[in-house]
Amino acid sequence: MTHAIPAQDSFLDPKDAFSDPLHHKTYLVDGQLKAWNGPMADVFSPIRTLENGAETPVYLGSAPDLKKEQGMEALAAARKAYDNGRGAWPTMPAADRIAAMEKFIDRMVEQRELVVKLLMWEICKRKKDAVKEFTRTVEYLRETVVEYKKLHREGSHISNVEGTLAQIRRGPLGVVLCLGPYNYPLNETFCVLLPAILMGNTAVFKPAKYGVLLITPLLEAFRECFPPGVVNIVFGRGRELAAPIMQSGHVDVLALIGNSKSSNALISQHPKPNRVRQVLGLEAKNPAIILPDADLDLAVKQCVSGAWSYNGQRCTALKVIYVHKYVRAEFLEKFAAATDRLRAGLPFSDADITPLPERGKVEAMQAYVDEAIEMGAKVINAKGGQTAGAIFFPAILFPVSRAAAIFREEQFGPVCPVIEFEDIEEVMADIAESDYGQQASVFSQNPEAMGKVIDQLVNQVCRVNLNASCQRGPDALPFTGRKDSAVATLSVRAALRSFSIRTIVACSEGRKDMLEGVVSGRHSTFSSMDYLL
Ligand code: G3H
């Protein structure tokens, strides 16, 4: 491997090392922050120091390495709080659940500085993106409250359907096991966990493998704002904690943002897998398709941000680029030049390319490159594949064999294959063959050509981006995928629906006295006409 990225940009000066390692020794179960005196897992930053040729990852602290018993204790607490739907939380008036959630959001905001700092140190999200992740999450949660009120108002209505009076509300599903990803350790977990809670479910939440410490400043807020057992937070390895929880058969919803291998393995361990509602955000291989009449400068700009933002570690990243043979040479030249202008460095300096958090990731990226080269590809950009510590400078590969792993697999990192095409049918055939179906980006200045491609793509993926890279936002839009890319839909509104089920209280028109009595006497929380404003 070459080492051409300046060391002063990519390694931390030892005098700047994390001054105050954080040793977090509690976990949240049944409304208590329980002290943990067992084994701890050390947490290191992807950032390294370099002294006399030796690279050392920066030490950030430690978190509990909990065992099966603590996971089961958390599950028991969540079950008790749900109590088969009769617990205080699932039966509580919606206004009270909203009050708890609003209090939590306020408490969360107080921890902003520390969480943003840990996002930079733990997963190397650059400062402006770390701030964005925090503020976007807070806005999402506030919007969730607004949407929940709307949903509740819709349920405060009785319709007469062919002589049957029916009140339809969305109710909770039960106990949720929530597992998040390392690339959006705050946003993607909170944007499923908190809508699930607001709907009346209870949860066991285990933070991702990386991005663990940044959750710890929020434990006290969870403890303070939600009744015992509603949110339980455990730290440790998935195999040790999540597997036995699933094997118990007491999980009603698996909310997992990660990959299909993990979700399939977990679902298959549940004794009654058909009973588990799945809310999954999984892998993707979003293609960019550059038609011969595309504005190449725009396409290059979008491909640079689409493929390389946060080092390509986004489920929505562009992970394969198809370019028409007429414009292939010009596109590649411009794309390579624009990529090489990116600055590699540490997250504090808002560098474009930062160290990769996953252990062994630099080697995994190198393996993709090596195999593609063996099959005839070249790294097109001069700086492609340069390394320094855990930094891997983005590598553009061309021409790439369809037999190469980088063509099929989700690389989730800074390597991108480019494929030349002559006939759009070649691209469509690949997309149809692919295991993934999240989004696609199409670049063209010709409405007729664009229209045709839109119609061919909309039944293969769930969002077609015109002259723009792929992305999840705005968060009010439905975010989902076909095939192995997702199960269920997320958005501010859709998440509330994904974590609930429609339930009806019905009676015949001729016997409406009973319903009138229940409602006017305010005898039921469900059968109420209360209108949340
Ligand atoms: O990792 C997947 C994220 O949901 C992508 O979100 O497009 O806003 O980066 P984003």
Residues whose N, C-alpha, C, O or C-beta is under 5 A from the ligand:
A	BS01	G3H	Q313 R314 C315 T316 C470 Q471 R472 G473
